[in-house]
Amino acid sequence: MNRQDLQNMAQREQQRQQAFRCRLLCCASTPCLSSGATAVSEALGAAIKEHQLDAEVALVGTGCMGPCSRGPMVTLQVQGEPDTVYENVTPEAARQIVEQHVREGRPVQEKIMPSDLPFFIKQTKIVLSNSGLIDPERLEEYVARGGYVALGHALREMTPEQVCAELAHSGLRGRGGAGYPTGLKWDLVRKAPGDKKYVIANGDEGDPGAYMDRTLMESDPHKVLEGMAIAGFAVGAEQGYIYVRGEYPVAAKRLERAIRAAERRGLLGSRILDSNFNFRIDVRIGAGAFVCGEETALMASIMGRRGQPVPRPPYPAQSGLWGKPTLINNVETYGSVAPIILNGAKWFAGIGTEKSKGTKIFALAGKVSTTGLIEVPMGITLREIVYDIGGGIPDGGEFKAAQTGGPSGGCIPAQYLDTPVDYESLRTLGSIMGSGGLIVMDDKSCMVDVAKFFMEFCMDESCGKCVPCRVGTVEMYRLLEHITDGSATPQDLTTLEELCTMVRETSLCGLGQSAPNPVTSTLRYFRDEYEAHILKRHCAAGVCDLDQMPILALAGDHPAHGRHPGSGVNGDTSEPATVQQ
């Protein structure tokens, strides 16, 4: 296939779509599938067949449409008319949409999403520009919206050095959490000596409440593949791997199908677009270990070894897979590449802030009226996300905090609602951007309990290789348990803070180094809640049961203090049986 063939494919697909009077787009991403989208799609298909509308109505299973809490979602596109978006669609409502709206032109008013819903107003769709609008399993639909044109442009009009420079000038930073300049990383791999190089897309998304990467891989897999192919050309690699979390079967299936379709059309494999560039992509499925999101553990897993981190340097750019130079980026980062190559670095750099360019995808979850997946310009305020896009706190609740960055991040309190959401601002507040999880909490949330939840996650997910993380997370979790059950003393709070410093400064990899963040950030902004739990046995949110211990705990002379089996904090230095080895 050459560029003319690509253009012809796009034209044929556009003509095919125009032959239908209307298109019924039914969301087939995981959130909608879990709420009954399969039955809705089947009901739509049955009604179309029953009324003999096959020739004029196209039923399309798409990726995520955005407001996941309102699914299953269906969009009706009629030529010459504005789109109609239906929410919370049932199989019965699906039949009604076909019989009443498609056939008679009368919308089903009670299921239409409110036109004044602010969810989409402040979003800027770049990476998610196709999400919810195309069938992710049809290559032709991606091509019809400009897919693989950027790859052809890079192969024919640019040198590898120019591609790296374009990414550098765009200001794109890694969307996996660290925010490392993408163009600089690509150029380091390009310049690294080696007869063989590799490209990896990190899709091992494990933060609680986060599903940005999963949605992109499910909704627009070819955008990730195209970005990886451009990366392979830029750094001199002929082999790529997408590492997909084991709990993402839909994403893995769609990626596999997309890869095979691209190979059949000469968009992956040998002599791509009739050039001398060869690039193959394979999918690797993880087994659910959170630590494999760390790049050295991820590479070990790809190579068939146990997924554990190793010290750096050397960095992957010098010695990665099988000792060869390796480029690793998050899948969202690759999703930004083709738009930058197509529209130019200046266009992308014009979005966002001075140091944080472009857009960022967030999984908006928690106590907010409309949860779902959003893509917003860097620099938007937290208030705009929570109140303008998310619709505010439901049931008249009061915003208390937002957790960004998952277990590696921190909690941002209400007084910083007007803080710009970018790498530098969040770091100043003691949190991080992370991969994009954003959990909103209201006044019914106990911040000590929140810290305990994330610490339990880090404790369970520790690979056990280094002692600070393996033992330190267990001891921090136990201290948080004591605080939430009323058995802690003031000394326990001091010990907890000391442990946070020790684990952060001595752990081997990013999991342990960032594990204390939820504790340190909640201590920074909600220390009064910790002290109320310990000194007054009072949980303002009413979440923790603190009535089980005698009042003498207030004096620091607790009968249970120091008698927890296996606790290295309180005198027994033996490791507890639950510690991972």
Secondary structure, DSSP 8 states (H G I E B T S, - for coil): --HHHHHHHHHHHHHHHHTSSEEEEEE-SHHHHHTTHHHHHHHHHHHHHHTT-TTTEEEEEES--S-GGG-S-EEEEETTS--EEE-S--HHHHHHIIIIIIHH----GGGB--TT-GGGTT---STTSSTTTS-TT-HHHHHHTTTTHHHHHHHHH--HHHHHHHHHHHT-B-TTTT--BHHHHHHHHHHS--S--EEEEEE---STT--HHHHHHHH-HHHHHHHHHHHHHHHT-SEEEEEE-TT-HHHHHHHHHHHHHHHHTTSSBSSGGGSS--BEEEEEE--S-GGGGSHHHHHHHHTTS-------SS-TTTS-GGGS-EEEEEHHHHHHHHHHHHH-HHHHHTSB-SSSBSEEEEEEEESSSS-EEEEEETT-BHHIIIIIIS-S-GGG--EEEEEESGGGSEEEEGGGTTSB-SHHHHHHTT---TTSEEEEEETT--HHHHHHHHHHHHHHH--S-SHHHHHHHHHHHHHHHHHHHT---HHHHHHHHHHHHHHHHH-SSHHHHHTTHHHHHHHHHHHHHHHHHHHS---TTS-S---SS-GGGGGT--TTTT--TT-TTTT--S--TTS--
